[in-house]
Amino acid sequence: MNYTGNMSKVRDNPTKQSSTINHLNKRIENGQKIKGYDSNSHTTRARHAGTDLVAVFAALTTNAEHLGKGQNLKFDHVITNEGSAYNQHLGAFAAPVSGFYVIMSTLLSQPGHSGHFQVVRNGNAVCYMYFDGVGGNFDTSAGSFVLRLNKGDVISIQNADPGEAVWGGYYSYFSGFLLKEVDPEILVVG
């Protein structure tokens, strides 16, 4: 007997997934062959079935100087842009699908500059980053942010103080990826 069902329909429903896996494991123990089933990779395939690939990694190659208040940092060297979510000309990441995203950024100060920056979603600050390069020193600010975004939500790193600067040379960068696609109509409570 061969199993030819569609495993992609078992999506992050632990009860249904456990039930299906237990059923399949019993069939394997009884010597039945299950076509197209790999017990080691099934959980990963089912958990991420239907999830689009979205991943971005971009670096700042030249120093960003004389930044205006509210100006997006434009990470100009795009290394990875799966899903075409990052626009280097705007310095913005637009969620191509609704889901949970992990966003990360590291900023390096220019010596003699301190700076306040903000992670912004649709024009509203989510959190802040600060570095202090006063006294001729370099300083960094880095953070990881897990955000639930709806399709079309825009994330950027903005300067909060007029006239500040960020070191380029691939020392400052922005990255992010889709952790899990979700239905935009499902409310998360709690």
N, C-alpha and C positions, 0 to 999 in steps of 0.2 A: 504494500500500500504506500503510495507517495502522497506527501502533503504538498499541495500547490496553492494554498490560500495566500492572501495578500497580508503580509506582516506589517505593512506600513499603516494599517488601520489601528494598530495597538500603539496608542500615543499617550504617554505619561498618565495613564490611568493605572495606578499600582495594583488595584484589585484585579482588573481585567488582564493586565500584563502578567501578574503572578499566576493567575489561573491558566493563561495560555502557555506560559513557560512550563508550569507543572504538567499540563496535558502533553506537551511535546516531549518533555523528559521521560514521562511514563511510556510513550510510544517508542522512544529510543531504547529504554531499558528492555522492552519486549522484543527488541530486534527489528522493529519497523524502521524503514528508511524514510527520512524526511528530506525531500528534494529541496535544495537551495537554503538549507538551514545551517547556520554556524553558531553553535551555542556560546562561543566566546564573544561574538560581535553582535548578537541579537539585541541585547539591551541598549547598546549605543545606537544601533540603527533605528530601533523603535523610539527611543527617547528624542532623537533629532529628526525623525521622519517628517518631511514637509517643511523643514526649516531652511530658509534661504541662506546662502553663504554671504556674510557681510563682514569684512575685515579691512581696516585702514591703518596705515602707518606712514606718517609724513614728518619730515624734519625741516628745521629752519637752517638754510645754508649760509645766508648772509645775516649780519647783525640787523635787527629791527630797531631803528633809532627814531627819536622824536615822535613817539607814538601819541596819538590823540586819545582823549578820554572816550571810552566806549569803542575804540578801534579794535577790530578782530586781529589777532596774530595770524598771519598768513604763512603757514608751514609750506614752503614752496617746493620742496623736493618730495614728491609722492613716491614711496617705495612699494607700498601695497595699497590697492584700492578695489578689492573684490566687492562687487555690488554697486560700484560707482557712487558711493555715498559721500565721498569727500570732494569738495570743490576748492582747489588750491588758490584760485583767484579771489574767492570770497573769504577763505579761511574758515569754512563752515562744513559741518557734517550734517547731512539730512537723512533721517531714518527712512530707508526704502520700504520697510515693513514695520508693523507694530510688534513690540517685544521688549525683552529685558536686554540692555546693552551694558557692556563694561567699557568705560572711557578712561583713558589714562593720559597724563601729560607731565612732562618735566621741563622746567624753565631754568636757564642759567643766566644770572645777572651779568651785566657788564661791570667791571670794577668802578666803584664810585656811585653806583646806582642802586637804589632800593625801589621796589615796585610792588604794587598791589594789582592782582589780576583776578578775574572772576570767570568761573565756568557758567555759561549762559545757555538757558534753554528758551527758545522762542522770545528772546529779548529780556528774560528775567533771570537774575542771578540765582544759581543753585548753591554755590559755595565759592570760597575765595582761596587764593594762593598768594603767598608773600615771599619775597626774597630780599635780603639786605646785603648789598655789596659795598656799603659805605666803608671808607678807610682803605680803598684800593683793593679790596678782596673780591673774590668770586663767591657767590652763594647760589644755592639751588632751592627750588620749591618743586615738589612733586606730589601727585595724588592719583588715586584710583577711585572711580565713581561708578556705582551700579545704578542705572536709571531705567525706569519703565518709560519707553517712548512710544508715542503713536506715530503711525506712518506720516511722514512729512515734518515731524518735529525737527528743529534745527539746533545743533549744539555748536558752540564756539568758545574760544578762550579770548577774553577781551581785556584790554588794558583799562585799569580803573583810575590811574593818575595821569594827568597830561605831561608830556615831555619825557617819558621814561624810555628805557632801552632794554633789549633782550639780546644775549649773545647767540650768534648763529653757529656756523661750523659743525653742524650736526649734534651740538650739545643740548639743544632744545627741540623737543619733539612732541607729537600728538599721536595717539593710537586708540583704537577701539574695535570692538567686535560685537556681533549679535550673539548673545548667550542663548536665548530661546525665543522663538517667535510665539506670540500669543494673539488670541482673538481680541481685537480692540474693544469689543463690547463686553468682555468679561471684567467685572469689577474686582479689584483686590481689596479686601477689607482687613484692617488690622494693622 
